[in-house]
Amino acid sequence: MNMLLNLESPVTTAHRAKLAYIYVRQSTSGQVRQHQESTELQYRLVDRAAAFGWPRERIEVIDDDLGKSGTSSDGRGGFQRLIAEIGLGKAGLVLSLDASRLARNNHDWHQLLELCSLFGVLIADGERVYDPCAYHDRLLLGLSGIMSEAELHQIKLRLHQGERQKAARGELKLPLPAGLVYGRDGRIALNPDEEVQARLLHLFAKFRELCSAKAVMRHFQQANLLLPVRPLAGPSPHDVVWQPASSARILQVLKNPAYAGAYVYGRRRRRPIGRRSGSQGPATEAVAIQDWPVCLKDAFPGYIGWEEFMANQQRLADNLNRYDAHRQGVPRRGNALLQGIAVCGRCGRRMGLHYSGPHGNYPVYVCRADQHQHGGPRCQEVRALGVDVAIERLLLEALTPDRLALAIAALGELENEARALEHQWSLKRERARYEAERARRQYDAVEPENRLVARSLERVWEDKLRQVEQIEIEYESWRRQQPVSLAGIAGRGGPGADPLVGRGSSQVVERGKCGRAEADPQACHEGGDPRSAASERPSLDQDRMADWRCQRAPDPTQCE
């Protein structure tokens, strides 16, 4: 049998003088857990290498790539190690179950074949041994690599077609933004959190009013309002977190069709070339709305209608300054009244703007069309102050008959905005009080003797109380800056009405603490001044916390 093996296989003594490498790989961690028979079959290739004449101590198994895809060598330390060992001349035989275990793309496969041919390394699978230096074996190995890559393409094609068909019926579960959730029946519904709903509705209302994503961002930052965000990193379910408003987060909300109640599949696609910065995956690009593969309108409840969503996209596109496409852009900062809309009286082209003077305080309208296109002189320059004064006078004269109605309307808008912000602050304070109360209940639920857990829960409770106090301080500071009487607004029972309006931050914190302890009734009586009580002791009521710890201690006599 050994004589027959030597006649049929190209294995020589020179090959046996080097090491034999067994390469073991499974594509995913799920296959490693569930398809253990395939993994065991690959490990049993050691017996096949021993049958070729290699001592077991000179057979090395490389299984570093278990759970990694073979579509690329990036991230496959085991395959890169195998390539290095072949290049160092240490390998005499490379053995794997089939070609797809080694590589699923022609680039890596032919790189392996070239190195094996250069250093005289044999390649074997579960059926036979191949010599890359031989023409016919090299031809068979090349076809094997091509079929391996084609097989992967067919698998992906079938999976994508099934996914596409399921998405066309609206049954494919897609990641949802913070304002939407999956119900128990699998249907999409609005987030039951009232603060999340109110914050998103406020965002759409402000964009409807300001028509600029950056203006909405500045409004949220000035009002100290956070945005609900659902990070998609890690395993599901993904909880909603509150993040500071930024231009990117505002645009993500405005450009997400899910908030318009539309089920959309294929909003982004892979670029033919390029990679994302700092990522192993390919780069993606946005797909135009008219090219979305699946778009089911009114598939579930939304925060705005589809018509308003399309109007928002058009508004965002018009905010870019492109005068050649008749886009004036969003109004920018500056003292000039006619920036972006002034037209040259000589040539009829759009006029630019620049600021002159020692401090750049004097705007000047300038027409540079001939200078930029033909290299000629500037068409004309006009100082903006005189022109703006004339335009202001004409505008005020036109509005004089309705100035009383305009003043009343402006006052009504101020009241509506103040009422909306008051409602946002009310929900924010309510959430902070709930978190503090929840931390208190968790602290109450722990056994008093279990101090290892009780101390940690106590610190969490104290942090929540600090957050409540900080939010109340910020709320009082905001109320003092408002020109409209918010107390009157809340008293009329509007959406921003809050039974705690007018109470100090210390009283809110003290109310949460007095619910825990029965001692020190003087500091918790209803008729006392919470601000004076807070000024006489630390804001977090450390004395009461100490009393409560002593009541829960295993040996209360130690606290006397």
ZAMARGU-4260 file (C-alpha; in steps of 0.2 Angstrom, whole numbers, plus 5000, padded with zeros to 4 digits):
<rodrens>
0) 5000/5000/5000 | 5014/5012/5004 | 5022/5008/4987 | 5005/5012/4978 | 5004/5028/4988
5) 5021/5033/4983 | 5018/5029/4964 | 5001/5039/4964 | 5006/5054/4975 | 5019/5068/4971
10) 5025/5067/4989 | 5043/5066/4991 | 5056/5065/5005 | 5060/5083/5002 | 5042/5087/5006
15) 5042/5077/5021 | 5057/5086/5027 | 5046/5101/5030 | 5031/5104/5040 | 5013/5099/5035
20) 5000/5113/5039 | 4981/5109/5041 | 4970/5124/5038 | 4954/5124/5048 | 4940/5137/5045
25) 4922/5140/5047 | 4913/5155/5040 | 4903/5161/5055 | 4903/5158/5074 | 4885/5150/5072
30) 4893/5137/5061 | 4906/5133/5073 | 4893/5131/5087 | 4880/5121/5077 | 4890/5112/5063
35) 4903/5104/5074 | 4903/5088/5063 | 4911/5099/5049 | 4924/5106/5061 | 4928/5088/5067
40) 4930/5082/5049 | 4943/5096/5046 | 4953/5091/5061 | 4953/5073/5056 | 4964/5079/5041
45) 4978/5076/5053 | 4976/5057/5050 | 4977/5060/5031 | 4993/5070/5033 | 5000/5056/5043
50) 4995/5043/5030 | 5006/5053/5018 | 5021/5050/5029 | 5022/5065/5040 | 5025/5062/5059
55) 5012/5069/5070 | 5024/5080/5079 | 5028/5089/5062 | 5010/5092/5058 | 5003/5109/5063
60) 4985/5114/5064 | 4980/5132/5060 | 4963/5135/5067 | 4964/5154/5071 | 4951/5158/5058
65) 4936/5149/5065 | 4921/5160/5063 | 4929/5171/5050 | 4923/5173/5032 | 4935/5168/5018
70) 4929/5182/5006 | 4945/5192/5010 | 4961/5189/5019 | 4959/5205/5030 | 4956/5200/5048
75) 4961/5182/5045 | 4977/5180/5055 | 4977/5161/5052 | 4978/5163/5033 | 4991/5177/5034
80) 5001/5166/5045 | 5000/5151/5033 | 5006/5163/5019 | 5021/5168/5029 | 5026/5151/5034
85) 5026/5146/5015 | 5036/5161/5011 | 5049/5156/5024 | 5051/5139/5016 | 5044/5130/5031
90) 5029/5121/5023 | 5030/5105/5013 | 5011/5102/5012 | 4995/5113/5014 | 4980/5102/5018
95) 4962/5108/5019 | 4945/5100/5016 | 4942/5110/5000 | 4948/5125/4991 | 4934/5136/4999
100) 4941/5133/5016 | 4957/5142/5011 | 4950/5157/5001 | 4934/5163/4993 | 4941/5175/4981
105) 4953/5173/4966 | 4965/5186/4972 | 4970/5177/4989 | 4968/5160/4980 | 4980/5163/4966
110) 4992/5172/4978 | 4993/5156/4988 | 4995/5145/4972 | 5010/5157/4966 | 5019/5155/4982
115) 5016/5136/4983 | 5023/5135/4965 | 5038/5146/4969 | 5043/5136/4985 | 5038/5118/4979
120) 5023/5116/4992 | 5010/5103/4988 | 4991/5107/4991 | 4979/5093/4996 | 4961/5092/4999
125) 4950/5077/5005 | 4952/5068/4988 | 4969/5070/4981 | 4986/5079/4981 | 4990/5093/4969
130) 5007/5099/4963 | 5006/5118/4959 | 5021/5116/4948 | 5012/5104/4937 | 5002/5112/4923
135) 4987/5101/4924 | 4986/5102/4943 | 4988/5121/4942 | 4974/5121/4930 | 4963/5111/4941
140) 4967/5121/4956 | 4963/5137/4947 | 4946/5130/4942 | 4943/5125/4959 | 4946/5143/4966
145) 4935/5150/4952 | 4921/5138/4957 | 4923/5143/4975 | 4921/5161/4972 | 4906/5158/4960
150) 4898/5147/4973 | 4899/5162/4986 | 4891/5174/4973 | 4877/5162/4970 | 4874/5160/4989
155) 4873/5179/4991 | 4862/5181/4976 | 4849/5169/4983 | 4850/5177/5000 | 4848/5195/4993
160) 4833/5189/4982 | 4824/5182/4997 | 4827/5197/5007 | 4821/5208/4993 | 4805/5198/4991
165) 4802/5199/5010 | 4805/5218/5010 | 4793/5220/4996 | 4779/5213/5007 | 4785/5224/5021
170) 4789/5209/5032 | 4808/5211/5033 | 4812/5218/5050 | 4823/5234/5048 | 4832/5244/5062
175) 4820/5258/5068 | 4824/5275/5074 | 4821/5281/5091 | 4804/5287/5088 | 4797/5270/5083
180) 4796/5253/5091 | 4791/5235/5086 | 4775/5230/5096 | 4772/5212/5103 | 4763/5208/5087
185) 4778/5213/5076 | 4769/5229/5070 | 4778/5246/5070 | 4771/5259/5081 | 4775/5276/5089
190) 4787/5275/5104 | 4776/5275/5119 | 4788/5287/5128 | 4779/5303/5128 | 4795/5313/5130
195) 4802/5305/5114 | 4786/5309/5104 | 4785/5327/5110 | 4804/5330/5107 | 4802/5324/5089
200) 4786/5333/5085 | 4795/5349/5092 | 4809/5346/5080 | 4798/5344/5065 | 4788/5360/5070
205) 4804/5370/5072 | 4810/5365/5055 | 4793/5370/5048 | 4796/5387/5056 | 4815/5389/5053
210) 4817/5380/5037 | 4835/5376/5041 | 4843/5361/5050 | 4857/5371/5058 | 4844/5384/5064
215) 4835/5369/5073 | 4851/5363/5080 | 4855/5380/5087 | 4837/5381/5095 | 4839/5364/5103
220) 4856/5369/5110 | 4850/5386/5117 | 4835/5378/5125 | 4847/5364/5132 | 4836/5350/5124
225) 4843/5333/5120 | 4838/5322/5105 | 4833/5303/5107 | 4845/5292/5098 | 4844/5273/5096
230) 4862/5267/5094 | 4863/5251/5083 | 4879/5244/5089 | 4879/5228/5098 | 4865/5215/5100
235) 4847/5220/5100 | 4836/5226/5108 | 4844/5244/5107 | 4838/5256/5120 | 4835/5274/5117
240) 4848/5286/5124 | 4848/5305/5124 | 4862/5314/5115 | 4866/5333/5112 | 4858/5340/5096
245) 4870/5341/5082 | 4868/5345/5063 | 4870/5327/5058 | 4857/5320/5071 | 4845/5333/5065
250) 4847/5328/5047 | 4846/5310/5051 | 4828/5313/5058 | 4823/5325/5044 | 4829/5313/5031
255) 4822/5297/5038 | 4806/5291/5029 | 4801/5280/5043 | 4795/5296/5053 | 4783/5299/5038
260) 4776/5281/5040 | 4785/5274/5025 | 4793/5257/5024 | 4808/5259/5014 | 4821/5246/5009
265) 4837/5250/5000 | 4841/5268/5005 | 4859/5265/5003 | 4870/5254/4992 | 4888/5249/4991
270) 4900/5259/4980 | 4910/5249/4967 | 4926/5256/4974 | 4932/5263/4991 | 4931/5259/5009
275) 4924/5269/5024 | 4937/5277/5034 | 4942/5266/5049 | 4931/5252/5043 | 4934/5235/5035
280) 4917/5236/5026 | 4915/5244/5009 | 4909/5262/5007 | 4891/5266/5004 | 4881/5280/4995
285) 4864/5287/4997 | 4851/5281/4984 | 4839/5294/4977 | 4821/5294/4983 | 4814/5289/4966
290) 4827/5274/4965 | 4822/5266/4981 | 4819/5248/4977 | 4805/5246/4990 | 4795/5261/4996
295) 4778/5257/5005 | 4769/5273/5010 | 4758/5274/5025 | 4764/5257/5031 | 4763/5262/5049
300) 4759/5278/5060 | 4771/5292/5058 | 4775/5309/5065 | 4773/5318/5048 | 4764/5315/5032
305) 4773/5309/5016 | 4769/5326/5007 | 4778/5335/5022 | 4793/5323/5021 | 4795/5327/5002
310) 4793/5346/5006 | 4807/5344/5019 | 4819/5336/5007 | 4816/5349/4994 | 4819/5362/5007
315) 4835/5354/5012 | 4841/5353/4994 | 4836/5372/4991 | 4846/5377/5006 | 4862/5374/4996
320) 4868/5390/4988 | 4867/5386/4969 | 4862/5401/4960 | 4864/5393/4943 | 4851/5381/4948
325) 4840/5395/4955 | 4843/5390/4973 | 4846/5405/4984 | 4851/5395/4999 | 4846/5397/5017
330) 4849/5414/5025 | 4866/5416/5032 | 4873/5426/5046 | 4878/5444/5043 | 4871/5462/5043
335) 4866/5463/5025 | 4848/5463/5022 | 4848/5457/5004 | 4861/5444/5005 | 4858/5430/4992
340) 4844/5439/4983 | 4852/5455/4977 | 4852/5456/4958 | 4864/5467/4948 | 4855/5481/4938
345) 4868/5481/4924 | 4870/5463/4919 | 4855/5455/4928 | 4867/5442/4938 | 4867/5438/4956
350) 4877/5450/4967 | 4889/5443/4980 | 4893/5451/4997 | 4909/5455/5006 | 4913/5466/5021
355) 4924/5481/5022 | 4931/5492/5035 | 4944/5490/5049 | 4933/5478/5058 | 4924/5470/5043
360) 4907/5479/5049 | 4902/5487/5033 | 4893/5475/5020 | 4896/5479/5001 | 4886/5471/4987
365) 4897/5467/4973 | 4895/5459/4955 | 4910/5449/4950 | 4902/5439/4936 | 4913/5447/4922
370) 4929/5446/4933 | 4927/5428/4936 | 4921/5422/4919 | 4931/5433/4907 | 4944/5441/4918
375) 4937/5459/4916 | 4934/5472/4929 | 4920/5471/4942 | 4903/5476/4935 | 4899/5487/4950
380) 4900/5489/4969 | 4886/5496/4980 | 4887/5499/4999 | 4874/5489/5008 | 4869/5501/5022
385) 4860/5514/5011 | 4851/5501/5001 | 4846/5491/5016 | 4839/5507/5025 | 4828/5511/5009
390) 4822/5493/5008 | 4817/5493/5027 | 4808/5510/5025 | 4798/5503/5010 | 4794/5487/5020
395) 4788/5496/5036 | 4777/5508/5026 | 4769/5493/5017 | 4766/5485/5035 | 4760/5500/5044
400) 4741/5497/5041 | 4743/5480/5049 | 4756/5483/5062 | 4744/5480/5077 | 4738/5464/5070
405) 4756/5459/5066 | 4761/5464/5084 | 4747/5453/5091 | 4752/5439/5080 | 4771/5440/5085
410) 4766/5440/5103 | 4755/5425/5100 | 4770/5416/5092 | 4781/5420/5107 | 4768/5413/5119
415) 4766/5397/5108 | 4785/5395/5108 | 4786/5398/5127 | 4772/5385/5130 | 4780/5372/5119
420) 4797/5374/5128 | 4788/5374/5144 | 4780/5357/5139 | 4797/5350/5134 | 4805/5355/5151
425) 4790/5348/5160 | 4793/5331/5152 | 4812/5332/5155 | 4809/5336/5174 | 4797/5322/5175
430) 4809/5309/5167 | 4823/5315/5180 | 4811/5313/5194 | 4806/5296/5188 | 4824/5290/5187
435) 4827/5296/5204 | 4812/5287/5211 | 4817/5271/5202 | 4834/5272/5209 | 4826/5274/5226
440) 4815/5259/5224 | 4830/5248/5218 | 4839/5254/5234 | 4824/5249/5245 | 4823/5232/5237
445) 4840/5226/5241 | 4843/5217/5258 | 4851/5229/5271 | 4864/5216/5275 | 4870/5215/5257
450) 4881/5231/5258 | 4891/5226/5243 | 4876/5230/5232 | 4868/5243/5243 | 4883/5255/5242
455) 4883/5254/5223 | 4864/5257/5223 | 4866/5271/5235 | 4878/5280/5224 | 4867/5278/5209
460) 4853/5286/5219 | 4863/5300/5224 | 4868/5303/5206 | 4850/5303/5200 | 4846/5316/5214
465) 4860/5327/5208 | 4853/5326/5191 | 4836/5331/5197 | 4843/5346/5206 | 4854/5351/5191
470) 4839/5350/5179 | 4828/5360/5191 | 4842/5374/5192 | 4843/5375/5173 | 4824/5376/5172
475) 4823/5390/5184 | 4837/5399/5175 | 4827/5397/5159 | 4811/5403/5166 | 4820/5419/5172
480) 4826/5422/5154 | 4809/5421/5146 | 4800/5438/5142 | 4783/5430/5143 | 4775/5425/5160
485) 4776/5406/5160 | 4766/5405/5176 | 4751/5412/5167 | 4754/5400/5153 | 4754/5385/5164
490) 4740/5392/5174 | 4729/5392/5159 | 4730/5373/5158 | 4739/5372/5141 | 4750/5358/5136
495) 4764/5365/5146 | 4755/5365/5162 | 4765/5358/5176 | 4759/5356/5194 | 4777/5359/5200
500) 4779/5376/5191 | 4785/5389/5203 | 4793/5377/5215 | 4812/5378/5218 | 4824/5364/5214
505) 4828/5360/5232 | 4809/5356/5235 | 4808/5344/5221 | 4824/5335/5228 | 4818/5336/5246
510) 4801/5329/5241 | 4810/5313/5234 | 4821/5312/5250 | 4807/5315/5263 | 4797/5300/5255
515) 4811/5289/5261 | 4813/5294/5279 | 4802/5299/5293 | 4815/5307/5303 | 4818/5326/5303
520) 4800/5332/5299 | 4805/5350/5301 | 4815/5349/5285 | 4801/5341/5276 | 4786/5350/5282
525) 4775/5358/5268 | 4774/5375/5276 | 4793/5377/5276 | 4804/5386/5263 | 4813/5373/5253
530) 4826/5386/5247 | 4830/5391/5265 | 4831/5373/5270 | 4843/5369/5256 | 4854/5383/5261
535) 4856/5376/5279 | 4862/5359/5274 | 4870/5350/5259 | 4859/5350/5243 | 4859/5331/5243
540) 4853/5330/5261 | 4868/5320/5267 | 4862/5319/5285 | 4846/5310/5280 | 4855/5298/5269
545) 4866/5294/5284 | 4851/5291/5295 | 4843/5280/5281 | 4859/5270/5280 | 4859/5267/5299
550) 4841/5262/5299 | 4846/5249/5285 | 4862/5243/5294 | 4863/5226/5301 | 4868/5233/5318
555) 4860/5250/5321 | 4869/5253/5337 | 4885/5255/5327 | 4878/5272/5320 | 4875/5280/5337
</rodrens>
